[in-house]
Amino acid sequence: MLPLRRPLLVAKAAATVDHLSGSRFVLGLAGGDRPIEYPLFGEDFGKRAATFRDNLAILRQAWAAPPAGSGITVPALGLKAERRLDVLPKPAGGSVPVVVAGRAGQDLDWLGAHVDGWVNYPRDLAAAARHLDGRRARTHAPGTPKPYLTPMLLDLTEDPDTPRSPIRLGLRTGRKALVEHLHAMSELGVAHLSLSLRPGERPVTEVLHELADDVLPHFPAPTR
């Protein structure tokens, strides 16, 4: 919830995890939608959209390499002079990918220009198609697609032929119908899917092995 966090601390933490993860870190940001939380942090709920924009600009600035002699000016403790500080480390690739959950109070044109991707609740295929088409038309500059990310609850049955059926925020299905569903999601433009196995009663290790052996081979990682 970016409006409720000190942006320089977020910038430093994100860049640190970027290094520790070998540049595999993606920073998800949101604007927050619970008015009761804002007074706890001394923030104005009505100004959260503007605060989100301001704080994201501070993140970008903190990650950028500063020109010589610039930085954040602070009074030096016990000294008459001032010192210039910088936020370290810098991201290994020059920046950290930022995806936004929902819209954070922003219009799609602004988001298309300032964030790197989207994360949103899972939807059925028809609703996902409408959702993706609307965002794609407003936010994709030529040659710069914005990846779409979504989570999904998965109850993977032991019978591989179980047809898929909806559950709250996900599916109950066998692996064959799961593969078909994931191919359909990919064709719609979903670039990244995270799975939560909480609904299922099977041992998690057993489900993970089935996903690794019988599902993931249908979706090889793109070569660089």
C-alpha positions as CSV (number, residue, x, y, z in Angstrom):
1,M,0.0,0.0,0.0
2,L,2.3,2.7,-1.3
3,P,0.5,5.7,0.2
4,L,1.0,4.2,3.7
5,R,4.8,3.6,3.4
6,R,7.8,5.8,3.4
7,P,8.8,5.7,-0.3
8,L,12.6,6.0,0.3
9,L,12.5,2.9,2.7
10,V,10.4,1.0,0.1
11,A,13.0,2.0,-2.6
12,K,15.9,0.7,-0.5
13,A,14.1,-2.5,0.5
14,A,13.0,-3.3,-3.1
15,A,16.5,-2.7,-4.5
16,T,18.0,-4.9,-1.8
17,V,15.7,-7.8,-2.6
18,D,16.4,-7.2,-6.3
19,H,20.0,-8.0,-5.6
20,L,19.4,-10.9,-3.3
21,S,17.0,-12.5,-5.7
22,G,19.3,-12.2,-8.8
23,S,16.9,-9.6,-10.3
24,R,13.9,-11.9,-10.1
25,F,12.0,-9.5,-7.8
26,V,8.8,-7.8,-9.0
27,L,7.4,-5.0,-6.8
28,G,3.6,-5.0,-6.5
29,L,2.0,-1.7,-5.4
30,A,-1.5,-0.7,-4.5
31,G,-3.3,2.4,-3.4
32,G,-5.3,1.0,-0.5
33,D,-9.0,0.9,-0.2
34,R,-9.7,0.8,3.6
35,P,-10.3,4.3,5.0
36,I,-9.9,3.1,8.6
37,E,-6.2,2.3,8.0
38,Y,-5.1,5.8,6.8
39,P,-5.4,7.7,10.1
40,L,-3.1,5.1,11.7
41,F,-0.3,6.3,9.3
42,G,-1.2,10.0,9.4
43,E,-2.3,9.9,5.8
44,D,-5.4,11.4,4.1
45,F,-7.5,8.7,2.5
46,G,-9.0,11.3,0.1
47,K,-5.5,12.2,-1.2
48,R,-4.3,8.6,-1.7
49,A,-4.3,8.8,-5.5
50,A,-2.0,11.8,-5.5
51,T,0.1,10.3,-2.8
52,F,0.5,7.2,-4.8
53,R,1.8,9.2,-7.8
54,D,4.2,11.2,-5.7
55,N,5.6,8.2,-3.9
56,L,6.1,6.2,-7.2
57,A,8.0,9.2,-8.6
58,I,10.2,9.1,-5.5
59,L,10.9,5.4,-6.0
60,R,11.9,6.0,-9.6
61,Q,14.2,8.8,-8.6
62,A,15.8,6.8,-5.8
63,W,16.6,3.9,-8.1
64,A,18.2,6.1,-10.7
65,A,21.9,6.9,-10.6
66,P,22.2,10.5,-9.5
67,P,24.2,13.1,-11.4
68,A,27.6,14.0,-9.8
69,G,27.1,16.2,-6.8
70,S,23.4,15.6,-6.5
71,G,21.5,13.5,-4.0
72,I,19.3,14.1,-0.9
73,T,20.5,17.1,1.1
74,V,20.3,16.8,4.9
75,P,21.8,18.8,7.7
76,A,24.9,17.1,9.0
77,L,24.6,16.2,12.7
78,G,26.7,18.6,14.8
79,L,28.2,20.3,11.7
80,K,27.5,23.6,10.0
81,A,27.8,22.1,6.5
82,E,25.3,19.9,4.7
83,R,25.8,16.4,3.4
84,R,24.3,14.8,0.3
85,L,23.0,11.3,0.7
86,D,21.9,8.7,-1.8
87,V,19.7,5.6,-1.6
88,L,21.7,2.4,-1.9
89,P,21.9,-0.2,-3.4
90,K,20.7,0.7,-6.9
91,P,18.8,-2.1,-8.7
92,A,21.1,-4.3,-10.7
93,G,19.2,-3.6,-13.9
94,G,18.7,0.1,-13.3
95,S,15.2,-0.2,-12.0
96,V,12.8,-2.6,-10.3
97,P,9.7,-3.8,-12.3
98,V,6.6,-2.3,-10.8
99,V,3.1,-3.8,-11.2
100,V,0.0,-2.2,-9.8
101,A,-2.9,-4.0,-8.2
102,G,-6.2,-2.7,-9.4
103,R,-5.8,0.9,-10.5
104,A,-4.6,2.7,-7.3
105,G,-7.0,5.5,-8.1
106,Q,-5.3,6.3,-11.4
107,D,-6.7,6.6,-14.9
108,L,-5.5,4.0,-17.4
109,D,-3.5,6.5,-19.5
110,W,-1.4,7.4,-16.5
111,L,-0.8,3.8,-15.5
112,G,0.1,2.9,-19.0
113,A,2.9,5.5,-18.9
114,H,4.2,4.9,-15.4
115,V,3.9,1.2,-14.4
116,D,5.3,-2.0,-15.9
117,G,2.4,-4.4,-15.6
118,W,-0.9,-5.3,-13.9
119,V,-2.0,-7.7,-11.2
120,N,-5.6,-8.4,-10.6
121,Y,-8.1,-10.8,-9.2
122,P,-8.7,-14.0,-11.1
123,R,-11.7,-14.0,-13.5
124,D,-13.5,-16.5,-15.6
125,L,-12.2,-16.6,-19.2
126,A,-14.9,-14.4,-20.7
127,A,-14.6,-11.7,-18.0
128,A,-10.8,-11.9,-18.3
129,A,-11.0,-11.4,-22.0
130,R,-13.1,-8.2,-21.6
131,H,-10.8,-6.9,-18.8
132,L,-7.6,-7.5,-20.7
133,D,-8.9,-6.0,-24.0
134,G,-10.0,-2.8,-22.2
135,R,-6.6,-2.3,-20.6
136,R,-4.6,-3.3,-23.6
137,A,-6.3,-0.7,-25.8
138,R,-5.5,2.0,-23.3
139,T,-2.1,1.1,-21.9
140,H,0.0,-0.6,-24.5
141,A,2.4,1.7,-26.4
142,P,3.7,0.1,-29.6
143,G,6.3,-2.4,-28.9
144,T,6.0,-2.2,-25.1
145,P,3.3,-4.7,-23.9
146,K,2.4,-4.5,-20.2
147,P,2.4,-8.0,-18.7
148,Y,-0.8,-9.1,-16.9
149,L,-0.4,-11.1,-13.6
150,T,-3.1,-12.9,-11.6
151,P,-3.3,-15.3,-8.7
152,M,-5.6,-18.3,-8.6
153,L,-6.7,-20.8,-6.0
154,L,-6.3,-24.4,-7.2
155,D,-7.9,-27.5,-5.9
156,L,-6.1,-30.1,-8.1
157,T,-7.9,-33.4,-7.9
158,E,-6.2,-36.8,-7.9
159,D,-8.3,-37.9,-11.0
160,P,-6.6,-36.2,-14.0
161,D,-9.8,-36.3,-16.0
162,T,-11.9,-34.3,-13.5
163,P,-13.6,-31.4,-15.5
164,R,-12.9,-27.9,-14.2
165,S,-15.5,-26.2,-12.0
166,P,-15.3,-22.8,-10.4
167,I,-14.6,-22.2,-6.8
168,R,-14.1,-18.8,-5.1
169,L,-11.1,-17.1,-6.8
170,G,-10.1,-20.2,-8.7
171,L,-10.8,-23.7,-9.9
172,R,-11.3,-27.3,-8.9
173,T,-10.0,-29.5,-11.7
174,G,-7.9,-32.4,-12.8
175,R,-4.6,-31.7,-14.5
176,K,-5.9,-32.2,-18.1
177,A,-8.5,-29.6,-17.9
178,L,-6.1,-27.4,-16.0
179,V,-3.6,-27.5,-18.9
180,E,-6.4,-26.5,-21.3
181,H,-7.4,-23.6,-19.0
182,L,-3.9,-22.3,-18.7
183,H,-3.4,-22.4,-22.4
184,A,-6.6,-20.4,-22.8
185,M,-5.4,-17.8,-20.2
186,S,-2.1,-17.5,-22.0
187,E,-3.8,-16.9,-25.3
188,L,-5.8,-14.1,-23.7
189,G,-2.6,-12.4,-22.6
190,V,-2.0,-13.6,-19.0
191,A,1.8,-13.5,-18.6
192,H,2.2,-14.8,-15.0
193,L,0.1,-16.9,-12.8
194,S,0.6,-17.7,-9.1
195,L,-1.2,-20.7,-7.6
196,S,-2.4,-21.1,-4.1
197,L,-3.1,-24.7,-3.1
198,R,-5.0,-23.9,0.1
199,P,-8.4,-25.3,-1.0
200,G,-7.2,-28.8,-1.7
201,E,-7.0,-31.8,0.7
202,R,-4.2,-33.6,-1.1
203,P,-0.7,-33.4,0.4
204,V,1.0,-30.3,-1.0
205,T,4.2,-32.2,-2.0
206,E,2.1,-34.6,-4.1
207,V,0.4,-31.7,-5.9
208,L,3.6,-29.9,-6.5
209,H,5.2,-33.0,-8.1
210,E,2.2,-33.5,-10.4
211,L,2.3,-29.8,-11.4
212,A,6.1,-30.1,-12.1
213,D,5.9,-33.4,-14.0
214,D,2.6,-33.1,-15.9
215,V,1.7,-29.4,-16.2
216,L,4.7,-27.2,-16.4
217,P,6.3,-29.1,-19.4
218,H,3.4,-27.7,-21.4
219,F,4.6,-24.2,-20.7
220,P,8.4,-24.0,-21.2
221,A,10.1,-20.8,-20.2
222,P,10.9,-18.5,-23.2
223,T,14.5,-18.5,-24.2
224,R,16.5,-15.3,-24.0
